[in-house]
Amino acid sequence: EVQLLESGGGLVQPGGSLRLSCAASGFIFRSYGMSWVRQAPGKGLEWVSSVSGSGGSTFYADSVKGRFTISRDNSKNTLYLQMNSLRAEDTAVYYCAKPVFWPGGFDSWGQGTLVTVSS
Amino acid sequence: EIVMTQSPATLSVSPGERTTLSCRASQSISNKLAWYQQKPGQAPRLLIYGASTRPTGIPARFSGSGSGTDFTLTISSLQSEDFAVYYCQQYNDWPLTFGGGTKVEI
């Protein structure tokens, strides 16, 4: 059974940093590109970033480009999202997601971790 | 950026009814479209990928169709557990984009 478990969310001041982690199990992690998707309170889904299986290719939404960095450690089956220069509009539940096939529909999601940017 | 537009924003239906949700892409995305269901406090659940393929475990009452720019999700007979928000998503090009969602309510 595929399991994705996010951690690292919390309350941070504007301009601050946070690193999210997503521990994966139940599938061959290195064989799948992975993504982060967020959802602001009461709003819809927004794709944030994706990374290829090897980690060699990364993709970002314009809203986070230059501030967020996606990475992965295939030896630890873990996906990361380093978030710098955080803004109030980054407040959201952040999900990690695994596609059926790259970059495809996401058939597995974590439970989400809440990031709140506020002073 | 490919803009995904879902309609209607809200759909009021009765249990047992057939309902159709629409999703339009601002440019052709071939069949690179997924549909998700999301209930309050839960992560989204994949219903359809490749515009018409159901993952294992998704009930047959959910079906998807379309290609190019116009897509539909049909629920043949609404069950009580189907009242939720539905999102479409294109994965034909970067950035990946979602539609704004359709809320299916009683």
Contacts between the chains, C-beta under 8 A, distances in Angstrom:
chain1	res1	chain2	res2	distance
A	35	B	96	7.4
A	44	B	87	6.5
A	44	B	98	6.1
A	44	B	99	7.6
A	44	B	100	5.3
A	44	B	101	4.9
A	45	B	36	7.5
A	45	B	38	7.7
A	45	B	44	6.6
A	45	B	87	5.5
A	45	B	89	7.4
A	45	B	98	4.5
A	45	B	101	7.7
A	46	B	98	6.8
A	47	B	89	7.7
A	47	B	95	6.1
A	47	B	96	4.1
A	47	B	97	6.7
A	47	B	98	6.7
A	50	B	96	7.1
A	59	B	94	5.1
A	59	B	95	7.1
A	59	B	96	8.0
A	60	B	95	7.8
A	61	B	95	5.2
A	62	B	1	7.9
A	62	B	95	7.0
A	95	B	43	5.8
A	95	B	44	7.8
A	99	B	91	7.5
A	100	B	46	7.4
A	100	B	49	5.2
A	100	B	55	7.0
A	103	B	91	5.0
A	103	B	94	7.9
A	103	B	96	6.3
A	104	B	32	7.6
A	104	B	34	7.1
A	104	B	49	6.0
A	104	B	50	8.0
A	104	B	91	5.3
A	105	B	34	3.0
A	105	B	36	7.9
A	105	B	46	5.3
A	105	B	48	7.5
A	105	B	49	3.3
A	105	B	50	7.6
A	105	B	89	6.8
A	105	B	91	6.6
A	106	B	34	7.2
A	106	B	36	7.8
A	106	B	44	7.4
A	106	B	46	6.1
A	106	B	89	8.0
A	107	B	46	4.6
A	107	B	49	7.4
A	107	B	55	5.5
A	109	B	43	3.8
A	109	B	44	6.0
A	109	B	45	7.8
A	110	B	43	6.8
A	111	B	43	6.2
A	112	B	43	6.0
